[in-house]
Amino acid sequence: MQQHVIALAGGVGGAKLAHGLAMLLPPEALSVVVNVGDDFSHLGFPVCPDLDTVLYTLAGIANAETGWGIAGESWNFMAPMQALGGETWFRLGDKDIATHTRRRQLLAEGQTLAQAIDALRRAHGISCAILPASDDALRTRVLTEQGELDFQIYFVREQCRPVVRGLRYDGAEAAQPARIQGRAWTETDCAGIVICPSNPYLSIAPILAMPAARRWLAERKCAAIAVSPIIGGAAVKGPAAKLMREFGIEPSALAVAEYYHGLIDYLLIDQADADQAEAIAALGIKPVLADILMRDAADRRRLGQICVDILGRHGAMVS
C-alpha cells in the first residue's frame, strides 16, 4: 500500500486543515481520521457532528457562517417538531436530515460506521478517505459542577457554560480503531501524521484514549505534526481555552505542546506566540512559526502546504 498522511481531526479547525491537505495530496495519499466522541442518537437519528463537518467541508457545501451544517439550509422539519413537543435544542436542518437518514439506513443494513461514512464520502464526490476513529461506541462525558453530562448536552444545550472538572471517554479502553478495506487505520503504512488544530481535549483526546491509537502515535516511525488551536492565549473557535483555565492551565501554545509532549515532533504555532518557541523547543518539540489562522480556502491550502513541506523535509513523502 502506498504511504500516505493520516490527519487526526475534529470540529471546524480540523475540517479546514483536512480540506487544505486534500487540496494538495493525491486522494490515495490522505486519510482523515475523525473524532466520534461527540456522536449521539437524536430524534432517532445517528448524528455524527465532527464526521459530518469534515464531509460537508471537503464536499464544499459547509455553512461558512455557522461553522457547522450545510450552506443554504432550511428548517421546515424543526417547526412542526417543536409544535409536537419534540426536542429542538439540537437543530437538524432539512438537508442535514438526509445525511442522518441515509446513515441510519446503511447502519440498519449491517454496514459499519466506517463503511457508511465511506458511502457518504463517495456520494459527495470526495476522493480522499474519511473514516471514524472507531466503529465502536466511544463517547465523551463531561464532568461538571452540575454532574456528568453527555457531550452534546454540555456543548449545545448548555452552550459550554458549566464549569468543567474533568472529562471521561466512555468505551475508549475497549474501542478499536476503525477498519476500512480490511485493515485498521493504525495499520496503514504512514508517511506522516498531522494533528489538526482541533480541541485537544474534546476532539483529539477521544481518539488517543483508545490504547491502540495512542500506542500507534507514541511508537510512530514517521514524523508527527500538530497545529496549535490556541493563538495569543485564545482559542480560534470553541471552548479549548475555557477548558484549560478550568483545568488550572494557562491557555497558550506552550500548553498545547505540553499536552502533546512525547507524541509529536513539530508544533505549528502562530507568529503571535513566537515568545514561547524556546520553551516549546526545550520539550523536544520543534516549533514552527507561521500565520496559522485559516480565514479562507487559500489559507487552508497554505497551512496544509507548510505541513506537507515539513513532512517532506523530515523524510520520504508522497506528493
N, C-alpha and C positions, 0 to 999 in steps of 0.2 A: 504493500500500500504506500502511496506517495506520502512523503512527510508533509505535514501541514500545521497550521497555527490553531490552537484552541483558545477561544476567548471566553472567559467567565463573565457573565453579565446578569444584570437585573435592573429594573427601573429605567427611567428616561436616559440617564447618563450612559448606562450600559448599552442601551439600544442605539444611541447616537454613535458611540465609538464602533460598535459592531457594524453599523452602516458604513462608517469610514473605512474599516478594514475590508468590507465586502466590495467597496468600490475599487480596491487596489489588488486584491489577491484573486487568483483563479478560483472558481467555485469549489473545485475539489481540494483546495488548499486551506479552507477555513471551515471550522465547526464552531458554532456559537452555543455554548452550554449555559442554560438559563435556570435561574433560581425557581424552585417550586414551593418555597416555604410560605408564600402568601396565597397559594391556591386554596380554593374553598368551594363548597357547594352552596348555591344561592338560587332560590326560587326554582329548584330542581335542575339547575344548570351546573355543569362543572366549569368553574371560572378560573382561568389561569392568567392573572393580570400581567405578570412580567413576561411570560411567553407571548402573550398577545401584543404587548407593546413592542417587543422585538419583531414579531411578524408584521405588524402594521407599519413599523418604521422602515424595515427593509423592503416592504412592498410599495413604499412611497405613498401610503394613504393615512398615515398617522395625523392626528389632530395637533398641529403645531402650537395652538393656543393653550390647550389644557395639558399637553404632555402625555395624555392617555386617550384611548378611544380612537375613533375614525373621523377623518375630516368630513364635514358636511353631514354629520349625524342628525337623525331626527329622534323624537322621544314619544312617539304615539303609543308605545306599549306602556310607558310608566304612568300616564294619567289614569287610564282605567284600572291599572293595578292598584293605585292609591285609592281609587273610589271603591274598590272591592275589599279594602282593608289589608292589602299586601304590604310587605316591607319595601320602602323606597329609599332608604338611606344609602344603598349602593345602587347607583343608577346604571341601568343597562340600556344602551341605545338600540334602535331598531336594527341597524346594520350589524352591530356587535352581537346581537342575539343570534344572528345567522351563524356566527363563529361558534358560539356555545352550543347551539342546536346540532350543528354538524359534528362537533367534537363528541357530544353526548351520543350521537348515532354511531360513530366509529367505535367508541368505547363499548357500547352495548353489543356491537358485532364481535367483540372479543379482541379488538386491537389494543395494544399497549398505548400509554400516553405518548411515548416516543413515536410510534407508528402513526398515531392520529395527528400529531404535530407535523410529522413529515408529509402527510397527505395535505394538510392545510398549507404548508410551505409550498408544495408543488402547485397547488391550486392558485396561489398568489403569484406564481411565476418567479419565486425566489430560488436562486441557483445554489447557494451555499447551504450547508447543513445547519439546521436549528434543532436542538433537542433539549428536553427537560433534563435537569441534573439527575433525576431519578424517576423511574416509573412507580416506585413505592411511595406510600404515604409519608410525607416529611413536612411537618407543619411548624411554623414559628409561633410560639406562645410568648406573650409579653407580660412580664411580672411587674405590676404597677402597685401604687399605694391603694388602688381600688380593688386589688386582687388580680388574678390571672385572666388575661383577655386573649381571645383569638386575635390574630394579627389584623384582620380587616376591621374588626370592631374597634381596635385601637387606632388604626391608620385612617380609616374612612369615617366611621360613625362618630368616633370621639375626636377626630382631627388631630391626633397625636398629642392631645392636651394632658393626659395623665402623666404623672412623674413615673419614670421607668426605673426599677431597681434591678432588673435582670431580664434575660431572655432564655428561652428554652426551645430547643429544636426537636420537637416530639417526633420520634420514629427514626431519627438520624442514625442511631447506633446500628439498627438492623437494615437500614436502607442501603441499596446497592446502586452504583452508577448505572444510568440507563444504557440499554443496548440498542444498537442500530446496525442492521446488516450483520448480525451475529456476534458483534463484539461490543464490549463496554467502551465508552469514550475514554476512559482512563487507560485502555489497552492500545490506543492509537499510537502509531509511530509519529511522534510530535517534534516539529522543528522549533517551536516556541510557544510560550504561554503569555497571554495578555489578560490581566485582571482589569476590567473596565472601571471607570470612575463611578462605580455603584456604591451604595451604602455598605460599608464593610460588615456591619452588624446584622443588617436586615436582608441584604441581597447576596453577599458572598459567604458569610458565616454559615448559613444553612447548607450550602454546597459543601464546604470544607468540614462541616460537622459529621459528614459521612467518613468513617475511618479510612475507607479505601481511597476516597478523594484526597483527603489530607495527606495520606501516605504517598500518593501519586505526586503531589506537588512538592512535598518535602524531599522526595528521592528523585526528582526530575533530573534528566540528563540533558536538558536544553535550557535556554535562558527563559527567565520569567520576569515579566514587566508588570508593574501596577501603575495606574494613573490615579493621582490623588483626587478625591471628591471634595476636598477642602481647599479653598483659596482665601488667603488673608484671614484665616480664623473663622470663616463662614462656609456653610455647605452651599454648593451651587444650587441644589434643589433637595427638598426633603429634610428629614429630622436628624441627619447624621450628627451635626454639631450639637443639637439639643441632647441627643443620647450621650454624647461624650461628656458634656457638662454634668449630666445626671449620674454618670458613672465616675465622676470625680476626675475627669481627664480634660485638660485644656485643648479645645479644638485646634488642630494645626496639621500641617503636612507631616511634621515630625511624629505626631501621634499616629498618623496613618502608617508611617514607616515602622514604628514600634509595634503596631498591631500585626503587620505582615513580616516581622523580623523572622528570619530563618526560612521564609517561603518565597522570597523574591530576590532578584539580582539587581533590578533597576526600579527606581520610582520617579515617574514624571511629576514634577511639581511646577507650580506657576512661578513666573518671574517675581511676583509679589512676595513669594516665600523664599527668596534667594538667601536670606539670612539664616535659614535652617539647613542649608545644604551641608555645611560642615558637620553638624550633629548627625544628620542622616548618614553621611559617609562613615562616621565613627561606628555605626551599627553594622558596617559591612555591606551596605546597600549603596549603589551608585546613584546619586541624584542627577536627574536630567532636567535642566531648566528650559521652560517653553511657555508659550501662551497656550494654556490648556482649556480655556473656555471655548465651548463649541456653540457658536451663535447660529451657524448655518451649515449647509452641506459642504461648503468649501472648507470650513473649519474642521468638520468631521474627517474629511479626506486628509487634510494637513496633519492632524493629530495621528490618524492612522498611519500616515507615511513615516512619521517620527518613530512609531513603534516598529514598523517593518524595517526601517533603516537600522535601528538598534539591534534587532534580531539578526539582520544581515551582517553587521559588524561583529556580533558575538560568535557567529558560526554559520554553517551552511544553512541557507534559507531559500524557500521557494519564492518565485517572483513571476 
